[in-house]
């Protein structure tokens, strides 16, 4: 599937090069990869990469965190198979939740916790530490941001929307999944063997925390988190709670 391009964002290429290397060691054919370097927040960084990929003719864009290690051979062919099996698929990835949003959402006063994911599944090395392990593809409500793989036009439109709404980080991954369902598409979890180190793409790096503090002054990282969730909450009224059986 030559139309698959990979986008990754990084603050420290030397630290994360080993993870990028795992993708090339395990894919079935070479893939064009767009590396976005710099402190700007995941949404803006991925948007820059998606625009580059789209301009280069991408049909499908895989936004992968720079700390994702893929250990399964020919993982890109798994993606190809998933997209071919269900023409409605707008989004797929390696970890997702069967539900999104609490049962009382929009019926009781807003709480950030109402936007929590429900029943997270993956085939990560430590899958049980995050939820449960699932060995077969399943439709899910949303995906985790470490692997967001979608139709290029859909990804471009949604990340432009997130950026326009001032979303820097947080919530965009869950929001993306719910938006795909609202658009009449499907979202699939693909059980690719992998390991997500976590925390290296943004929040775990002190340079991001300092950038957030400088840019948002009083609120810093907390303001980024609260704004993203509030925007998602307002946009998904009538969509949530979402449950996929």
VEXGU-869105 format. One record per residue: residue in one letter; x, z negated, y negated of N, C-alpha, C in turn. Coordinates in steps of 0.05 Angstrom, whole numbers, plus 5000, padded with zeros to 4 digits. Example, Ala and Ser with C-alpha at 12.3 -4.5 7.8 and 13.67 -1.06 7.14 Angstrom:
# residues 2
('a'; (5264; 4844; 5114); (5246; 4844; 5090); (5264; 4844; 5066));
('s'; (5257; 4858; 5045); (5273; 4857; 5021); (5258; 4843; 4999));
# end
This chain:
# residues 245
('x'; (5017; 5000; 5024); (5000; 5000; 5000); (5018; 5000; 4975));
('x'; (5026; 5023; 4967); (5046; 5025; 4945); (5035; 5016; 4919));
('x'; (5008; 5012; 4917); (4996; 5003; 4892); (4998; 4973; 4888));
('x'; (5010; 4958; 4907); (5013; 4929; 4904); (5039; 4923; 4888));
('x'; (5035; 4910; 4865); (5058; 4901; 4849); (5057; 4870; 4849));
('x'; (5081; 4858; 4847); (5083; 4829; 4846); (5091; 4820; 4818));
('x'; (5079; 4799; 4809); (5085; 4787; 4783); (5093; 4758; 4788));
('x'; (5115; 4749; 4776); (5122; 4721; 4777); (5133; 4712; 4750));
('x'; (5128; 4687; 4744); (5137; 4676; 4718); (5155; 4653; 4724));
('x'; (5177; 4650; 4709); (5197; 4630; 4716); (5210; 4619; 4691));
('x'; (5217; 4593; 4692); (5233; 4581; 4671); (5262; 4580; 4678));
('x'; (5268; 4582; 4704); (5295; 4579; 4714); (5300; 4598; 4737));
('x'; (5307; 4623; 4731); (5310; 4643; 4752); (5331; 4635; 4774));
('x'; (5352; 4622; 4766); (5373; 4614; 4786); (5362; 4594; 4806));
('x'; (5345; 4576; 4797); (5333; 4556; 4814); (5313; 4567; 4834));
('x'; (5299; 4588; 4825); (5277; 4599; 4841); (5283; 4625; 4855));
('x'; (5307; 4635; 4852); (5314; 4661; 4864); (5311; 4661; 4895));
('x'; (5316; 4638; 4907); (5313; 4636; 4936); (5284; 4641; 4945));
('x'; (5265; 4632; 4929); (5237; 4636; 4936); (5230; 4665; 4933));
('x'; (5239; 4678; 4911); (5234; 4707; 4908); (5246; 4722; 4932));
('x'; (5270; 4713; 4940); (5283; 4727; 4962); (5267; 4726; 4988));
('x'; (5251; 4705; 4992); (5236; 4703; 5016); (5214; 4724; 5017));
('x'; (5204; 4733; 4994); (5183; 4754; 4994); (5195; 4780; 5005));
('x'; (5219; 4787; 4995); (5231; 4812; 5003); (5240; 4812; 5033));
('x'; (5247; 4788; 5042); (5256; 4786; 5070); (5232; 4790; 5090));
('x'; (5208; 4786; 5080); (5185; 4785; 5098); (5165; 4807; 5093));
('x'; (5167; 4822; 5071); (5147; 4843; 5067); (5153; 4868; 5084));
('x'; (5133; 4884; 5088); (5136; 4907; 5106); (5149; 4931; 5092));
('x'; (5145; 4933; 5066); (5157; 4954; 5050); (5164; 4944; 5022));
('x'; (5184; 4955; 5009); (5193; 4945; 4983); (5169; 4946; 4963));
('x'; (5168; 4926; 4946); (5147; 4923; 4926); (5159; 4921; 4899));
('x'; (5147; 4934; 4879); (5156; 4931; 4852); (5149; 4903; 4842));
('x'; (5169; 4889; 4832); (5165; 4861; 4823); (5172; 4859; 4794));
('x'; (5154; 4846; 4779); (5157; 4842; 4750); (5163; 4812; 4746));
('x'; (5187; 4806; 4736); (5195; 4779; 4731); (5192; 4773; 4701));
('x'; (5176; 4753; 4694); (5172; 4745; 4667); (5186; 4718; 4663));
('x'; (5205; 4718; 4645); (5222; 4695; 4641); (5216; 4683; 4613));
('x'; (5212; 4656; 4613); (5209; 4643; 4587); (5188; 4622; 4587));
('x'; (5188; 4604; 4567); (5169; 4583; 4565); (5145; 4593; 4548));
('x'; (5123; 4598; 4561); (5099; 4608; 4546); (5073; 4599; 4559));
('x'; (5075; 4585; 4582); (5052; 4577; 4597); (5045; 4599; 4617));
('x'; (5034; 4591; 4641); (5029; 4610; 4662); (5010; 4632; 4655));
('x'; (4988; 4626; 4640); (4969; 4647; 4633); (4981; 4669; 4617));
('x'; (4995; 4663; 4596); (5008; 4683; 4580); (5030; 4698; 4596));
('x'; (5046; 4683; 4611); (5067; 4696; 4626); (5056; 4715; 4647));
('x'; (5035; 4707; 4661); (5023; 4725; 4681); (5010; 4749; 4667));
('x'; (4998; 4744; 4644); (4986; 4767; 4629); (5007; 4788; 4622));
('x'; (5030; 4779; 4613); (5051; 4797; 4606); (5059; 4814; 4631));
('x'; (5062; 4800; 4654); (5069; 4814; 4678); (5047; 4832; 4688));
('x'; (5022; 4824; 4686); (5000; 4841; 4695); (4999; 4866; 4678));
('x'; (5003; 4863; 4653); (5002; 4887; 4635); (5025; 4906; 4643));
('x'; (5048; 4895; 4649); (5070; 4912; 4658); (5063; 4927; 4684));
('x'; (5052; 4912; 4702); (5045; 4923; 4728); (5023; 4945; 4725));
('x'; (5003; 4939; 4709); (4981; 4958; 4705); (4991; 4984; 4692));
('x'; (5009; 4981; 4672); (5020; 5005; 4659); (5037; 5021; 4678));
('x'; (5048; 5007; 4699); (5065; 5021; 4719); (5049; 5033; 4742));
('x'; (5022; 5030; 4740); (5005; 5043; 4760); (4996; 5025; 4783));
('x'; (4998; 4998; 4779); (4989; 4980; 4800); (4959; 4982; 4806));
('x'; (4952; 4982; 4831); (4924; 4980; 4839); (4917; 4951; 4845));
('x'; (4936; 4937; 4856); (4932; 4908; 4863); (4956; 4893; 4851));
('x'; (4951; 4870; 4839); (4972; 4853; 4828); (4972; 4826; 4842));
('x'; (4995; 4819; 4852); (4999; 4793; 4865); (5014; 4774; 4845));
('x'; (5000; 4755; 4833); (5012; 4735; 4816); (5021; 4712; 4834));
('x'; (5047; 4709; 4837); (5058; 4689; 4855); (5075; 4669; 4839));
('x'; (5071; 4643; 4845); (5088; 4623; 4832); (5117; 4627; 4841));
('x'; (5135; 4620; 4823); (5164; 4624; 4829); (5175; 4605; 4849));
('x'; (5158; 4585; 4857); (5167; 4566; 4877); (5151; 4569; 4903));
('x'; (5142; 4593; 4909); (5128; 4599; 4934); (5147; 4613; 4953));
('x'; (5150; 4600; 4976); (5166; 4612; 4998); (5147; 4624; 5019));
('x'; (5151; 4649; 5025); (5134; 4662; 5045); (5151; 4666; 5070));
('x'; (5141; 4656; 5093); (5157; 4657; 5117); (5145; 4675; 5138));
('x'; (5122; 4687; 5133); (5109; 4704; 5152); (5116; 4733; 5148));
('x'; (5125; 4746; 5169); (5133; 4774; 5168); (5109; 4792; 5161));
('x'; (5114; 4811; 5144); (5094; 4832; 5138); (5069; 4820; 5124));
('x'; (5073; 4800; 5108); (5051; 4788; 5094); (5036; 4808; 5076));
('x'; (5051; 4827; 5065); (5038; 4847; 5048); (5018; 4864; 5063));
('x'; (5023; 4868; 5089); (5004; 4883; 5105); (4979; 4867; 5111));
('x'; (4982; 4840; 5112); (4958; 4823; 5114); (4940; 4827; 5090));
('x'; (4952; 4829; 5067); (4937; 4833; 5042); (4923; 4861; 5044));
('x'; (4938; 4881; 5052); (4926; 4908; 5054); (4902; 4908; 5073));
('x'; (4905; 4894; 5095); (4883; 4893; 5115); (4859; 4879; 5104));
('x'; (4863; 4857; 5089); (4841; 4842; 5077); (4825; 4859; 5057));
('x'; (4840; 4873; 5041); (4827; 4890; 5020); (4812; 4913; 5033));
('x'; (4823; 4924; 5054); (4811; 4947; 5068); (4786; 4938; 5083));
('x'; (4786; 4913; 5093); (4764; 4903; 5110); (4739; 4898; 5094));
('x'; (4742; 4891; 5068); (4719; 4884; 5052); (4723; 4897; 5024));
('x'; (4709; 4919; 5020); (4713; 4935; 4995); (4705; 4919; 4970));
('x'; (4689; 4898; 4974); (4680; 4882; 4951); (4701; 4862; 4942));
('x'; (4723; 4859; 4958); (4743; 4838; 4951); (4755; 4844; 4924));
('x'; (4754; 4824; 4907); (4767; 4825; 4881); (4792; 4808; 4880));
('x'; (4793; 4788; 4899); (4814; 4768; 4897); (4820; 4757; 4925));
('x'; (4845; 4752; 4931); (4853; 4739; 4956); (4878; 4724; 4951));
('x'; (4885; 4705; 4970); (4909; 4689; 4967); (4913; 4671; 4991));
('x'; (4933; 4655; 4989); (4943; 4639; 5013); (4933; 4611; 5013));
('x'; (4916; 4603; 4995); (4905; 4576; 4995); (4880; 4575; 4977));
('x'; (4858; 4565; 4988); (4834; 4565; 4972); (4814; 4543; 4981));
('x'; (4793; 4540; 4966); (4773; 4520; 4971); (4746; 4532; 4977));
('x'; (4732; 4520; 4995); (4706; 4530; 5003); (4684; 4524; 4982));
('x'; (4690; 4505; 4965); (4671; 4498; 4944); (4684; 4493; 4918));
('x'; (4669; 4494; 4896); (4679; 4489; 4870); (4657; 4476; 4853));
('x'; (4663; 4454; 4841); (4643; 4440; 4824); (4627; 4419; 4839));
('x'; (4622; 4396; 4826); (4607; 4375; 4839); (4577; 4381; 4839));
('x'; (4563; 4368; 4857); (4534; 4373; 4859); (4519; 4367; 4834));
('x'; (4529; 4348; 4818); (4514; 4340; 4794); (4523; 4355; 4768));
('x'; (4539; 4375; 4771); (4549; 4389; 4747); (4526; 4402; 4732));
('x'; (4527; 4400; 4706); (4507; 4410; 4687); (4481; 4394; 4688));
('x'; (4479; 4373; 4705); (4456; 4356; 4706); (4461; 4328; 4695));
('x'; (4487; 4322; 4693); (4496; 4296; 4682); (4517; 4302; 4661));
('x'; (4524; 4283; 4643); (4544; 4287; 4623); (4570; 4297; 4634));
('x'; (4583; 4314; 4619); (4608; 4328; 4628); (4630; 4307; 4634));
('x'; (4643; 4312; 4657); (4667; 4298; 4664); (4686; 4319; 4676));
('x'; (4711; 4318; 4670); (4730; 4337; 4680); (4729; 4339; 4710));
('x'; (4725; 4316; 4723); (4725; 4315; 4752); (4702; 4332; 4765));
('x'; (4682; 4339; 4749); (4660; 4356; 4759); (4670; 4384; 4767));
('x'; (4694; 4391; 4758); (4704; 4418; 4764); (4723; 4418; 4787));
('x'; (4723; 4397; 4803); (4742; 4394; 4825); (4735; 4414; 4848));
('x'; (4756; 4423; 4862); (4752; 4439; 4886); (4743; 4423; 4909));
('x'; (4730; 4435; 4928); (4719; 4422; 4952); (4729; 4436; 4977));
('x'; (4740; 4421; 4996); (4748; 4431; 5022); (4770; 4452; 5020));
('x'; (4794; 4444; 5013); (4816; 4462; 5009); (4829; 4470; 5036));
('x'; (4834; 4496; 5040); (4846; 4505; 5065); (4871; 4522; 5059));
('x'; (4890; 4521; 5078); (4914; 4537; 5075); (4928; 4538; 5101));
('x'; (4950; 4554; 5102); (4968; 4554; 5124); (4996; 4547; 5115));
('x'; (4998; 4531; 5094); (5023; 4522; 5084); (5037; 4503; 5104));
('x'; (5063; 4500; 5101); (5078; 4483; 5119); (5066; 4455; 5120));
('x'; (5057; 4445; 5097); (5045; 4418; 5096); (5015; 4420; 5089));
('x'; (5001; 4438; 5103); (4973; 4443; 5097); (4956; 4418; 5097));
('x'; (4961; 4400; 5116); (4944; 4376; 5119); (4948; 4357; 5096));
('x'; (4969; 4359; 5081); (4974; 4341; 5058); (4956; 4349; 5035));
('x'; (4946; 4374; 5035); (4930; 4384; 5013); (4900; 4388; 5020));
('x'; (4894; 4387; 5046); (4867; 4392; 5055); (4867; 4396; 5085));
('x'; (4860; 4419; 5095); (4861; 4424; 5123); (4873; 4452; 5129));
('x'; (4883; 4455; 5153); (4895; 4481; 5161); (4873; 4499; 5172));
('x'; (4875; 4525; 5164); (4856; 4545; 5174); (4873; 4569; 5184));
('x'; (4868; 4578; 5208); (4884; 4599; 5220); (4873; 4627; 5218));
('x'; (4848; 4629; 5207); (4835; 4655; 5205); (4826; 4660; 5177));
('x'; (4825; 4686; 5168); (4815; 4692; 5141); (4786; 4681; 5138));
('x'; (4782; 4670; 5114); (4755; 4660; 5108); (4749; 4666; 5078));
('x'; (4723; 4671; 5073); (4715; 4673; 5045); (4716; 4645; 5033));
('x'; (4725; 4643; 5008); (4727; 4618; 4994); (4716; 4621; 4966));
('x'; (4710; 4598; 4953); (4699; 4598; 4926); (4721; 4605; 4906));
('x'; (4745; 4595; 4911); (4767; 4600; 4892); (4793; 4596; 4906));
('x'; (4815; 4603; 4892); (4842; 4601; 4903); (4859; 4582; 4886));
('x'; (4881; 4574; 4898); (4901; 4559; 4883); (4919; 4579; 4868));
('x'; (4928; 4571; 4845); (4944; 4589; 4828); (4970; 4597; 4839));
('x'; (4980; 4585; 4861); (5007; 4593; 4871); (5006; 4621; 4883));
('x'; (4982; 4632; 4890); (4980; 4659; 4899); (4953; 4671; 4892));
('x'; (4952; 4687; 4871); (4928; 4700; 4862); (4933; 4730; 4863));
('x'; (4920; 4743; 4883); (4924; 4771; 4888); (4898; 4786; 4884));
('x'; (4897; 4804; 4865); (4872; 4816; 4859); (4873; 4845; 4850));
('x'; (4850; 4858; 4849); (4848; 4885; 4838); (4859; 4885; 4809));
('x'; (4876; 4904; 4803); (4890; 4904; 4778); (4872; 4903; 4753));
('x'; (4851; 4919; 4753); (4834; 4919; 4730); (4820; 4892; 4726));
('x'; (4811; 4880; 4748); (4799; 4854; 4746); (4818; 4833; 4736));
('x'; (4842; 4833; 4747); (4862; 4813; 4738); (4869; 4817; 4709));
('x'; (4872; 4841; 4700); (4879; 4846; 4672); (4857; 4837; 4653));
('x'; (4832; 4843; 4660); (4810; 4836; 4643); (4807; 4805; 4641));
('x'; (4810; 4792; 4663); (4806; 4763; 4664); (4828; 4748; 4650));
('x'; (4853; 4756; 4654); (4875; 4742; 4641); (4875; 4747; 4611));
('x'; (4866; 4771; 4603); (4863; 4775; 4574); (4842; 4757; 4562));
('x'; (4820; 4753; 4577); (4799; 4735; 4568); (4809; 4706; 4566));
('x'; (4824; 4697; 4587); (4834; 4670; 4586); (4853; 4666; 4562));
('x'; (4870; 4685; 4558); (4889; 4684; 4535); (4874; 4683; 4509));
('x'; (4854; 4700; 4506); (4838; 4701; 4481); (4824; 4674; 4476));
('x'; (4816; 4661; 4497); (4803; 4635; 4494); (4822; 4612; 4491));
('x'; (4848; 4618; 4489); (4868; 4597; 4484); (4876; 4581; 4509));
('x'; (4870; 4592; 4532); (4878; 4578; 4557); (4907; 4583; 4563));
('x'; (4923; 4562; 4565); (4951; 4563; 4570); (4958; 4558; 4599));
('x'; (4945; 4538; 4610); (4951; 4529; 4637); (4926; 4514; 4647));
('x'; (4925; 4509; 4673); (4904; 4493; 4686); (4877; 4509; 4687));
('x'; (4863; 4505; 4709); (4835; 4514; 4713); (4832; 4545; 4716));
('x'; (4851; 4560; 4706); (4848; 4589; 4707); (4845; 4600; 4735));
('x'; (4858; 4587; 4755); (4856; 4596; 4783); (4828; 4593; 4794));
('x'; (4817; 4569; 4790); (4789; 4564; 4799); (4770; 4582; 4784));
('x'; (4773; 4584; 4759); (4756; 4600; 4741); (4757; 4629; 4751));
('x'; (4780; 4639; 4758); (4783; 4667; 4767); (4766; 4672; 4792));
('x'; (4766; 4653; 4811); (4751; 4657; 4835); (4721; 4657; 4830));
('x'; (4711; 4638; 4814); (4682; 4637; 4807); (4674; 4662; 4792));
('x'; (4691; 4673; 4775); (4685; 4697; 4760); (4683; 4721; 4779));
('x'; (4700; 4722; 4800); (4698; 4744; 4819); (4671; 4744; 4833));
('x'; (4662; 4720; 4841); (4636; 4718; 4854); (4613; 4726; 4835));
('x'; (4615; 4717; 4810); (4595; 4724; 4790); (4593; 4754; 4786));
('x'; (4616; 4767; 4788); (4617; 4796; 4784); (4608; 4812; 4809));
('x'; (4600; 4798; 4830); (4590; 4812; 4854); (4612; 4818; 4874));
('x'; (4636; 4806; 4870); (4658; 4811; 4888); (4660; 4788; 4908));
('x'; (4680; 4789; 4925); (4686; 4768; 4944); (4714; 4758; 4940));
('x'; (4719; 4734; 4950); (4745; 4721; 4948); (4753; 4712; 4976));
('x'; (4777; 4719; 4984); (4785; 4714; 5012); (4811; 4697; 5013));
('x'; (4810; 4677; 5031); (4835; 4663; 5038); (4847; 4678; 5062));
('x'; (4874; 4683; 5059); (4889; 4697; 5080); (4910; 4677; 5091));
('x'; (4909; 4671; 5117); (4926; 4649; 5128); (4955; 4657; 5131));
('x'; (4968; 4665; 5110); (4997; 4672; 5111); (5013; 4646; 5111));
('x'; (5033; 4645; 5129); (5050; 4621; 5131); (5069; 4620; 5107));
('x'; (5068; 4598; 5093); (5084; 4596; 5068); (5089; 4566; 5062));
('x'; (5104; 4562; 5040); (5108; 4535; 5030); (5109; 4536; 5000));
('x'; (5093; 4519; 4987); (5092; 4518; 4958); (5106; 4492; 4949));
('x'; (5129; 4495; 4937); (5144; 4471; 4929); (5129; 4455; 4908));
('x'; (5116; 4469; 4889); (5098; 4456; 4870); (5113; 4444; 4847));
('x'; (5101; 4447; 4823); (5111; 4434; 4799); (5134; 4449; 4784));
('x'; (5144; 4470; 4795); (5167; 4484; 4783); (5159; 4506; 4763));
('x'; (5134; 4516; 4766); (5126; 4538; 4749); (5121; 4529; 4720));
('x'; (5112; 4504; 4716); (5107; 4495; 4688); (5109; 4464; 4686));
('x'; (5088; 4451; 4697); (5085; 4422; 4691); (5109; 4406; 4700));
('x'; (5122; 4413; 4722); (5144; 4397; 4731); (5170; 4401; 4716));
('x'; (5170; 4420; 4698); (5195; 4426; 4683); (5193; 4413; 4655));
('x'; (5213; 4396; 4648); (5212; 4383; 4622); (5212; 4402; 4598));
('x'; (5222; 4426; 4602); (5221; 4446; 4580); (5193; 4454; 4573));
('x'; (5176; 4455; 4593); (5148; 4461; 4588); (5134; 4438; 4573));
('x'; (5140; 4414; 4582); (5128; 4391; 4569); (5136; 4389; 4539));
('x'; (5162; 4395; 4534); (5171; 4395; 4506); (5158; 4417; 4490));
('x'; (5156; 4441; 4502); (5143; 4463; 4489); (5114; 4457; 4482));
('x'; (5100; 4445; 4502); (5072; 4437; 4497); (5069; 4417; 4475));
('x'; (5088; 4397; 4475); (5087; 4376; 4454); (5092; 4388; 4426));
('x'; (5111; 4407; 4425); (5117; 4420; 4399); (5094; 4437; 4389));
('x'; (5082; 4452; 4408); (5061; 4471; 4401); (5034; 4458; 4394));
('x'; (5028; 4437; 4410); (5001; 4424; 4407); (5003; 4397; 4394));
('x'; (5027; 4389; 4386); (5031; 4364; 4371); (5019; 4340; 4385));
('x'; (4997; 4329; 4375); (4987; 4304; 4385); (4979; 4306; 4415));
('x'; (4964; 4327; 4422); (4953; 4329; 4449); (4973; 4336; 4470));
('x'; (4991; 4354; 4464); (5010; 4364; 4484); (4998; 4374; 4509));
('x'; (5009; 4367; 4532); (4999; 4377; 4558); (4971; 4369; 4563));
('x'; (4963; 4345; 4554); (4935; 4336; 4558); (4915; 4354; 4544));
('x'; (4922; 4362; 4520); (4905; 4381; 4505); (4902; 4407; 4519));
('x'; (4924; 4417; 4530); (4923; 4442; 4546); (4904; 4439; 4569));
('x'; (4907; 4417; 4584); (4890; 4413; 4607); (4860; 4410; 4600));
('x'; (4854; 4394; 4579); (4826; 4389; 4571); (4813; 4414; 4560));
('x'; (4828; 4429; 4545); (4816; 4454; 4533); (4809; 4474; 4555));
('x'; (4827; 4477; 4574); (4823; 4497; 4595); (4798; 4490; 4611));
('x'; (4795; 4465; 4618); (4772; 4456; 4635); (4746; 4458; 4619));
('x'; (4747; 4451; 4593); (4723; 4453; 4577); (4714; 4482; 4574));
('x'; (4732; 4500; 4570); (4726; 4529; 4568); (4714; 4539; 4594));
('x'; (4725; 4531; 4616); (4715; 4539; 4643); (4687; 4528; 4647));
('x'; (4683; 4502; 4641); (4657; 4489; 4644); (4635; 4505; 4629));
('x'; (4640; 4512; 4605); (4620; 4526; 4589); (4615; 4555; 4599));
('x'; (4636; 4568; 4608); (4634; 4595; 4617); (4619; 4598; 4643));
('x'; (4621; 4578; 4661); (4610; 4581; 4688); (4583; 4567; 4691));
('x'; (4570; 4561; 4669); (4543; 4549; 4671); (4525; 4570; 4686));
('x'; (4511; 4561; 4706); (4494; 4579; 4722); (4508; 4590; 4746));
('x'; (4535; 4586; 4748); (4550; 4595; 4771); (4557; 4572; 4789));
('x'; (4564; 4549; 4777); (4572; 4525; 4791); (4548; 4507; 4795));
('x'; (4547; 4491; 4816); (4567; 4489; 4837); (4566; 4513; 4856));
('x'; (4589; 4520; 4867); (4592; 4543; 4884); (4601; 4534; 4912));
('x'; (4586; 4542; 4932); (4593; 4535; 4960); (4593; 4560; 4977));
('x'; (4614; 4565; 4992); (4617; 4588; 5009); (4618; 4579; 5038));
('x'; (4599; 4588; 5054); (4598; 4580; 5082); (4613; 4600; 5100));
# end
